[in-house]
Amino acid sequence: MAIDTSIFRELQETAGADFVVELVDTFLQEGPRIIADLRAAWHEKSADRFRRAAHSLKSNGMTFGATDFAALARQLETGGLPDDIEPLDNLQRAFDAATAELKELAHG
């Protein structure tokens, strides 16, 4: 499971299910843009921009209970620019898995 459903359900209880649907939909739209920015920052060797993008992804992942995705983003945030693209590819795979589950959880 890419999403810790107990965290996701707690978010629904505290924020309201309808609002969580809006949050998920925003993340589904913005997440790919942030990942693209992360990749661009890596290619441009812009460490600060890279860190900010990784931080945003980590925070979003934690909010929704995408624990593996958030952990990978945290590693990128704190570890600086990786030597190769593999960690970004791993993050993309974790994002894809998390968003597939988020769509199902939010929209049934």
Secondary structure, DSSP 8 states (H G I E B T S, - for coil): --S-HHHHHHHHHHH-HHHHHHHHHHHHHHHHHHHHHHHHHHHHT-HHHHHHHHHHHHHHHHHHT-HHHHHHHHHHHHH-S-SSSHHHHHHHHHHHHHHHHHHHHHH-
